């Protein structure tokens, strides 16, 4: 609990400088990697208990992604830490410039329940690579994973370096933020809670990274490969029972291919999960009864054309496709975050754009087309956090990309080098030799305006 977190001790440890060296950072990343490998089976068991994730899905979307990010950091850390040489302008001739990357200090990382392992450990790996100390808050709604995270991190790190905060986030996080000034807050979760975190941080001018969500659309144009489109939309939407922030939230299909696409989608769902998805080893569950009840309420807001089966005692909701959903209904004004996919037909790009802009700044956008001109037109027409052409969700797994939102879908980005950048401060330093010291820079300045203008242009 919060009373067990000795925040001044963590601050003192950071101020001691222990976390700054390359060798220390590398060692801590190696310890994290070894621990994840050591407890891989227990991690998988916890993810199954919390979300019914299969071993394959648990590795592909959680454990494997953490290991990949740690490997990238280990491979590149020395290069990332090296001061970066920069050019200088004429007015500073013959100076040289370098940008140093300083650790920020003590970081607070707050993770959600839908990918409870990787959405905590990936930013933590970035914070460690950046030379910081951290307090991490796993979600209480994935208790089995929260417990194994506390076990792992408590085993490999001293409490004055990395500390795990358990408890009801709505209570313990505000209390801690009101009693201690962190140097950076990294939050992943809902827009509503993100606003609260932002307001708590603002009073102390604490910088934040907010990884939020939104209504992420997928568009299927008339020239799309319908079989491939259906496969990639289905896997992106219904993995983790739809509880993915970058999952397609709703679907716009060109009216000329609308019936054919739905036929393909129906076929794909049968191939992926069988006639009885509740018996499938590849299909997860809703995280808890409160979320289940929220999602069940959505089912009444449209006409079910695929799926719709539910079992509250098992927290099961089948992959479901709805037609006839009003754009003014809660289903289309709130992020769904579950296995329900509203579908619409459209005739022109302008018509589809008008619908999408009713929920601006999506975290992700997906366009399916065989035309380079069409793909370019869509990408240039919409602001969004990130996305894919002829694919869904896999942009998240590319560590060469920054992952983050725009507007109400988030602030800041991470993954790969972008994590290191997020958790460090760019400190520019100008170095000027003593052998050249022109008098034009010094008073008296009268009569020097002509030369000053030539230097500064």
Secondary structure as a PSIPRED ss2 file (coil, helix, strand):
# PSIPRED VFORMAT (PSIPRED V4.0)

   1 X C   1.000  0.000  0.000
   2 X H   0.000  1.000  0.000
   3 X H   0.000  1.000  0.000
   4 X H   0.000  1.000  0.000
   5 X C   1.000  0.000  0.000
   6 X C   1.000  0.000  0.000
   7 X H   0.000  1.000  0.000
   8 X H   0.000  1.000  0.000
   9 X H   0.000  1.000  0.000
  10 X H   0.000  1.000  0.000
  11 X H   0.000  1.000  0.000
  12 X H   0.000  1.000  0.000
  13 X H   0.000  1.000  0.000
  14 X H   0.000  1.000  0.000
  15 X H   0.000  1.000  0.000
  16 X C   1.000  0.000  0.000
  17 X C   1.000  0.000  0.000
  18 X C   1.000  0.000  0.000
  19 X C   1.000  0.000  0.000
  20 X C   1.000  0.000  0.000
  21 X C   1.000  0.000  0.000
  22 X H   0.000  1.000  0.000
  23 X H   0.000  1.000  0.000
  24 X H   0.000  1.000  0.000
  25 X H   0.000  1.000  0.000
  26 X H   0.000  1.000  0.000
  27 X H   0.000  1.000  0.000
  28 X H   0.000  1.000  0.000
  29 X H   0.000  1.000  0.000
  30 X H   0.000  1.000  0.000
  31 X H   0.000  1.000  0.000
  32 X H   0.000  1.000  0.000
  33 X H   0.000  1.000  0.000
  34 X H   0.000  1.000  0.000
  35 X H   0.000  1.000  0.000
  36 X H   0.000  1.000  0.000
  37 X H   0.000  1.000  0.000
  38 X H   0.000  1.000  0.000
  39 X C   1.000  0.000  0.000
  40 X H   0.000  1.000  0.000
  41 X H   0.000  1.000  0.000
  42 X H   0.000  1.000  0.000
  43 X H   0.000  1.000  0.000
  44 X H   0.000  1.000  0.000
  45 X H   0.000  1.000  0.000
  46 X H   0.000  1.000  0.000
  47 X H   0.000  1.000  0.000
  48 X H   0.000  1.000  0.000
  49 X H   0.000  1.000  0.000
  50 X H   0.000  1.000  0.000
  51 X H   0.000  1.000  0.000
  52 X C   1.000  0.000  0.000
  53 X C   1.000  0.000  0.000
  54 X C   1.000  0.000  0.000
  55 X H   0.000  1.000  0.000
  56 X H   0.000  1.000  0.000
  57 X H   0.000  1.000  0.000
  58 X H   0.000  1.000  0.000
  59 X H   0.000  1.000  0.000
  60 X H   0.000  1.000  0.000
  61 X H   0.000  1.000  0.000
  62 X H   0.000  1.000  0.000
  63 X H   0.000  1.000  0.000
  64 X H   0.000  1.000  0.000
  65 X H   0.000  1.000  0.000
  66 X H   0.000  1.000  0.000
  67 X H   0.000  1.000  0.000
  68 X H   0.000  1.000  0.000
  69 X H   0.000  1.000  0.000
  70 X H   0.000  1.000  0.000
  71 X H   0.000  1.000  0.000
  72 X H   0.000  1.000  0.000
  73 X H   0.000  1.000  0.000
  74 X H   0.000  1.000  0.000
  75 X H   0.000  1.000  0.000
  76 X H   0.000  1.000  0.000
  77 X H   0.000  1.000  0.000
  78 X H   0.000  1.000  0.000
  79 X H   0.000  1.000  0.000
  80 X H   0.000  1.000  0.000
  81 X H   0.000  1.000  0.000
  82 X C   1.000  0.000  0.000
  83 X C   1.000  0.000  0.000
  84 X E   0.000  0.000  1.000
  85 X E   0.000  0.000  1.000
  86 X E   0.000  0.000  1.000
  87 X C   1.000  0.000  0.000
  88 X C   1.000  0.000  0.000
  89 X C   1.000  0.000  0.000
  90 X H   0.000  1.000  0.000
  91 X H   0.000  1.000  0.000
  92 X H   0.000  1.000  0.000
  93 X C   1.000  0.000  0.000
  94 X C   1.000  0.000  0.000
  95 X C   1.000  0.000  0.000
  96 X E   0.000  0.000  1.000
  97 X E   0.000  0.000  1.000
  98 X E   0.000  0.000  1.000
  99 X E   0.000  0.000  1.000
 100 X E   0.000  0.000  1.000
 101 X E   0.000  0.000  1.000
 102 X E   0.000  0.000  1.000
 103 X E   0.000  0.000  1.000
 104 X C   1.000  0.000  0.000
 105 X C   1.000  0.000  0.000
 106 X E   0.000  0.000  1.000
 107 X E   0.000  0.000  1.000
 108 X E   0.000  0.000  1.000
 109 X E   0.000  0.000  1.000
 110 X E   0.000  0.000  1.000
 111 X C   1.000  0.000  0.000
 112 X C   1.000  0.000  0.000
 113 X C   1.000  0.000  0.000
 114 X C   1.000  0.000  0.000
 115 X C   1.000  0.000  0.000
 116 X C   1.000  0.000  0.000
 117 X C   1.000  0.000  0.000
 118 X H   0.000  1.000  0.000
 119 X H   0.000  1.000  0.000
 120 X H   0.000  1.000  0.000
 121 X H   0.000  1.000  0.000
 122 X H   0.000  1.000  0.000
 123 X H   0.000  1.000  0.000
 124 X H   0.000  1.000  0.000
 125 X H   0.000  1.000  0.000
 126 X H   0.000  1.000  0.000
 127 X H   0.000  1.000  0.000
 128 X H   0.000  1.000  0.000
 129 X H   0.000  1.000  0.000
 130 X C   1.000  0.000  0.000
 131 X C   1.000  0.000  0.000
 132 X C   1.000  0.000  0.000
 133 X E   0.000  0.000  1.000
 134 X E   0.000  0.000  1.000
 135 X E   0.000  0.000  1.000
 136 X E   0.000  0.000  1.000
 137 X E   0.000  0.000  1.000
 138 X C   1.000  0.000  0.000
 139 X C   1.000  0.000  0.000
 140 X C   1.000  0.000  0.000
 141 X C   1.000  0.000  0.000
 142 X C   1.000  0.000  0.000
 143 X H   0.000  1.000  0.000
 144 X H   0.000  1.000  0.000
 145 X H   0.000  1.000  0.000
 146 X H   0.000  1.000  0.000
 147 X H   0.000  1.000  0.000
 148 X H   0.000  1.000  0.000
 149 X H   0.000  1.000  0.000
 150 X H   0.000  1.000  0.000
 151 X H   0.000  1.000  0.000
 152 X H   0.000  1.000  0.000
 153 X H   0.000  1.000  0.000
 154 X H   0.000  1.000  0.000
 155 X H   0.000  1.000  0.000
 156 X H   0.000  1.000  0.000
 157 X C   1.000  0.000  0.000
 158 X C   1.000  0.000  0.000
 159 X C   1.000  0.000  0.000
 160 X C   1.000  0.000  0.000
 161 X C   1.000  0.000  0.000
 162 X E   0.000  0.000  1.000
 163 X E   0.000  0.000  1.000
 164 X E   0.000  0.000  1.000
 165 X C   1.000  0.000  0.000
 166 X C   1.000  0.000  0.000
 167 X C   1.000  0.000  0.000
 168 X C   1.000  0.000  0.000
 169 X H   0.000  1.000  0.000
 170 X H   0.000  1.000  0.000
 171 X H   0.000  1.000  0.000
 172 X H   0.000  1.000  0.000
 173 X H   0.000  1.000  0.000
 174 X H   0.000  1.000  0.000
 175 X H   0.000  1.000  0.000
 176 X H   0.000  1.000  0.000
 177 X H   0.000  1.000  0.000
 178 X H   0.000  1.000  0.000
 179 X H   0.000  1.000  0.000
 180 X C   1.000  0.000  0.000
 181 X C   1.000  0.000  0.000
 182 X C   1.000  0.000  0.000
 183 X C   1.000  0.000  0.000
 184 X E   0.000  0.000  1.000
 185 X E   0.000  0.000  1.000
 186 X E   0.000  0.000  1.000
 187 X E   0.000  0.000  1.000
 188 X E   0.000  0.000  1.000
 189 X C   1.000  0.000  0.000
 190 X C   1.000  0.000  0.000
 191 X H   0.000  1.000  0.000
 192 X H   0.000  1.000  0.000
 193 X H   0.000  1.000  0.000
 194 X H   0.000  1.000  0.000
 195 X H   0.000  1.000  0.000
 196 X H   0.000  1.000  0.000
 197 X H   0.000  1.000  0.000
 198 X H   0.000  1.000  0.000
 199 X H   0.000  1.000  0.000
 200 X H   0.000  1.000  0.000
 201 X H   0.000  1.000  0.000
 202 X H   0.000  1.000  0.000
 203 X C   1.000  0.000  0.000
 204 X C   1.000  0.000  0.000
 205 X C   1.000  0.000  0.000
 206 X C   1.000  0.000  0.000
 207 X C   1.000  0.000  0.000
 208 X E   0.000  0.000  1.000
 209 X E   0.000  0.000  1.000
 210 X E   0.000  0.000  1.000
 211 X E   0.000  0.000  1.000
 212 X C   1.000  0.000  0.000
 213 X C   1.000  0.000  0.000
 214 X C   1.000  0.000  0.000
 215 X C   1.000  0.000  0.000
 216 X C   1.000  0.000  0.000
 217 X E   0.000  0.000  1.000
 218 X E   0.000  0.000  1.000
 219 X E   0.000  0.000  1.000
 220 X E   0.000  0.000  1.000
 221 X C   1.000  0.000  0.000
 222 X C   1.000  0.000  0.000
 223 X C   1.000  0.000  0.000
 224 X C   1.000  0.000  0.000
 225 X C   1.000  0.000  0.000
 226 X H   0.000  1.000  0.000
 227 X H   0.000  1.000  0.000
 228 X H   0.000  1.000  0.000
 229 X H   0.000  1.000  0.000
 230 X H   0.000  1.000  0.000
 231 X H   0.000  1.000  0.000
 232 X H   0.000  1.000  0.000
 233 X H   0.000  1.000  0.000
 234 X H   0.000  1.000  0.000
 235 X H   0.000  1.000  0.000
 236 X H   0.000  1.000  0.000
 237 X H   0.000  1.000  0.000
 238 X H   0.000  1.000  0.000
 239 X H   0.000  1.000  0.000
 240 X H   0.000  1.000  0.000
 241 X H   0.000  1.000  0.000
 242 X H   0.000  1.000  0.000
 243 X C   1.000  0.000  0.000
 244 X C   1.000  0.000  0.000
 245 X C   1.000  0.000  0.000
 246 X C   1.000  0.000  0.000
 247 X C   1.000  0.000  0.000
 248 X C   1.000  0.000  0.000
 249 X C   1.000  0.000  0.000
 250 X E   0.000  0.000  1.000
 251 X E   0.000  0.000  1.000
 252 X E   0.000  0.000  1.000
 253 X E   0.000  0.000  1.000
 254 X E   0.000  0.000  1.000
 255 X C   1.000  0.000  0.000
 256 X C   1.000  0.000  0.000
 257 X C   1.000  0.000  0.000
 258 X H   0.000  1.000  0.000
 259 X H   0.000  1.000  0.000
 260 X H   0.000  1.000  0.000
 261 X H   0.000  1.000  0.000
 262 X H   0.000  1.000  0.000
 263 X H   0.000  1.000  0.000
 264 X H   0.000  1.000  0.000
 265 X H   0.000  1.000  0.000
 266 X H   0.000  1.000  0.000
 267 X H   0.000  1.000  0.000
 268 X H   0.000  1.000  0.000
 269 X H   0.000  1.000  0.000
 270 X H   0.000  1.000  0.000
 271 X H   0.000  1.000  0.000
 272 X H   0.000  1.000  0.000
 273 X H   0.000  1.000  0.000
 274 X C   1.000  0.000  0.000
 275 X C   1.000  0.000  0.000
 276 X C   1.000  0.000  0.000
 277 X H   0.000  1.000  0.000
 278 X H   0.000  1.000  0.000
 279 X H   0.000  1.000  0.000
 280 X C   1.000  0.000  0.000
 281 X C   1.000  0.000  0.000
 282 X C   1.000  0.000  0.000
 283 X C   1.000  0.000  0.000
 284 X C   1.000  0.000  0.000
 285 X C   1.000  0.000  0.000
 286 X C   1.000  0.000  0.000
 287 X C   1.000  0.000  0.000
 288 X C   1.000  0.000  0.000
 289 X H   0.000  1.000  0.000
 290 X H   0.000  1.000  0.000
 291 X H   0.000  1.000  0.000
 292 X H   0.000  1.000  0.000
 293 X H   0.000  1.000  0.000
 294 X H   0.000  1.000  0.000
 295 X H   0.000  1.000  0.000
 296 X H   0.000  1.000  0.000
 297 X H   0.000  1.000  0.000
 298 X H   0.000  1.000  0.000
 299 X H   0.000  1.000  0.000
 300 X H   0.000  1.000  0.000
 301 X H   0.000  1.000  0.000
 302 X C   1.000  0.000  0.000
 303 X E   0.000  0.000  1.000
 304 X E   0.000  0.000  1.000
 305 X E   0.000  0.000  1.000
 306 X E   0.000  0.000  1.000
 307 X C   1.000  0.000  0.000
 308 X C   1.000  0.000  0.000
 309 X C   1.000  0.000  0.000
 310 X E   0.000  0.000  1.000
 311 X E   0.000  0.000  1.000
 312 X H   0.000  1.000  0.000
 313 X H   0.000  1.000  0.000
 314 X H   0.000  1.000  0.000
 315 X C   1.000  0.000  0.000
 316 X E   0.000  0.000  1.000
 317 X E   0.000  0.000  1.000
 318 X C   1.000  0.000  0.000
 319 X C   1.000  0.000  0.000
 320 X E   0.000  0.000  1.000
 321 X E   0.000  0.000  1.000
 322 X E   0.000  0.000  1.000
 323 X E   0.000  0.000  1.000
 324 X C   1.000  0.000  0.000
 325 X C   1.000  0.000  0.000
 326 X C   1.000  0.000  0.000
 327 X C   1.000  0.000  0.000
 328 X C   1.000  0.000  0.000
 329 X C   1.000  0.000  0.000
 330 X H   0.000  1.000  0.000
 331 X H   0.000  1.000  0.000
 332 X H   0.000  1.000  0.000
 333 X H   0.000  1.000  0.000
 334 X C   1.000  0.000  0.000
 335 X C   1.000  0.000  0.000
 336 X C   1.000  0.000  0.000
 337 X C   1.000  0.000  0.000
 338 X C   1.000  0.000  0.000
 339 X C   1.000  0.000  0.000
 340 X E   0.000  0.000  1.000
 341 X E   0.000  0.000  1.000
 342 X E   0.000  0.000  1.000
 343 X E   0.000  0.000  1.000
 344 X E   0.000  0.000  1.000
 345 X E   0.000  0.000  1.000
 346 X E   0.000  0.000  1.000
 347 X C   1.000  0.000  0.000
 348 X C   1.000  0.000  0.000
 349 X H   0.000  1.000  0.000
 350 X H   0.000  1.000  0.000
 351 X H   0.000  1.000  0.000
 352 X H   0.000  1.000  0.000
 353 X H   0.000  1.000  0.000
 354 X H   0.000  1.000  0.000
 355 X H   0.000  1.000  0.000
 356 X H   0.000  1.000  0.000
 357 X H   0.000  1.000  0.000
 358 X H   0.000  1.000  0.000
 359 X H   0.000  1.000  0.000
 360 X C   1.000  0.000  0.000
 361 X C   1.000  0.000  0.000
 362 X E   0.000  0.000  1.000
 363 X E   0.000  0.000  1.000
 364 X E   0.000  0.000  1.000
 365 X E   0.000  0.000  1.000
 366 X E   0.000  0.000  1.000
 367 X E   0.000  0.000  1.000
 368 X E   0.000  0.000  1.000
 369 X C   1.000  0.000  0.000
 370 X C   1.000  0.000  0.000
 371 X C   1.000  0.000  0.000
 372 X H   0.000  1.000  0.000
 373 X H   0.000  1.000  0.000
 374 X H   0.000  1.000  0.000
 375 X H   0.000  1.000  0.000
 376 X H   0.000  1.000  0.000
 377 X H   0.000  1.000  0.000
 378 X H   0.000  1.000  0.000
 379 X H   0.000  1.000  0.000
 380 X H   0.000  1.000  0.000
 381 X H   0.000  1.000  0.000
 382 X C   1.000  0.000  0.000
 383 X C   1.000  0.000  0.000
 384 X E   0.000  0.000  1.000
 385 X E   0.000  0.000  1.000
 386 X E   0.000  0.000  1.000
 387 X E   0.000  0.000  1.000
 388 X E   0.000  0.000  1.000
 389 X E   0.000  0.000  1.000
 390 X C   1.000  0.000  0.000
 391 X C   1.000  0.000  0.000
 392 X C   1.000  0.000  0.000
 393 X C   1.000  0.000  0.000
 394 X H   0.000  1.000  0.000
 395 X H   0.000  1.000  0.000
 396 X H   0.000  1.000  0.000
 397 X H   0.000  1.000  0.000
 398 X C   1.000  0.000  0.000
 399 X C   1.000  0.000  0.000
 400 X C   1.000  0.000  0.000
 401 X C   1.000  0.000  0.000
 402 X C   1.000  0.000  0.000
 403 X E   0.000  0.000  1.000
 404 X C   1.000  0.000  0.000
 405 X C   1.000  0.000  0.000
 406 X C   1.000  0.000  0.000
 407 X H   0.000  1.000  0.000
 408 X H   0.000  1.000  0.000
 409 X H   0.000  1.000  0.000
 410 X E   0.000  0.000  1.000
 411 X E   0.000  0.000  1.000
 412 X C   1.000  0.000  0.000
 413 X C   1.000  0.000  0.000
 414 X E   0.000  0.000  1.000
 415 X C   1.000  0.000  0.000
 416 X C   1.000  0.000  0.000
 417 X H   0.000  1.000  0.000
 418 X H   0.000  1.000  0.000
 419 X H   0.000  1.000  0.000
 420 X H   0.000  1.000  0.000
 421 X H   0.000  1.000  0.000
 422 X H   0.000  1.000  0.000
 423 X C   1.000  0.000  0.000
 424 X E   0.000  0.000  1.000
 425 X E   0.000  0.000  1.000
 426 X E   0.000  0.000  1.000
 427 X E   0.000  0.000  1.000
 428 X E   0.000  0.000  1.000
 429 X E   0.000  0.000  1.000
 430 X E   0.000  0.000  1.000
 431 X E   0.000  0.000  1.000
 432 X C   1.000  0.000  0.000
 433 X C   1.000  0.000  0.000
 434 X C   1.000  0.000  0.000
 435 X C   1.000  0.000  0.000
 436 X C   1.000  0.000  0.000
 437 X C   1.000  0.000  0.000
 438 X C   1.000  0.000  0.000
 439 X H   0.000  1.000  0.000
 440 X H   0.000  1.000  0.000
 441 X H   0.000  1.000  0.000
 442 X C   1.000  0.000  0.000
 443 X C   1.000  0.000  0.000
 444 X C   1.000  0.000  0.000
 445 X C   1.000  0.000  0.000
 446 X C   1.000  0.000  0.000
 447 X C   1.000  0.000  0.000
 448 X C   1.000  0.000  0.000
 449 X H   0.000  1.000  0.000
 450 X H   0.000  1.000  0.000
 451 X H   0.000  1.000  0.000
 452 X H   0.000  1.000  0.000
 453 X H   0.000  1.000  0.000
 454 X H   0.000  1.000  0.000
 455 X H   0.000  1.000  0.000
 456 X C   1.000  0.000  0.000
 457 X C   1.000  0.000  0.000
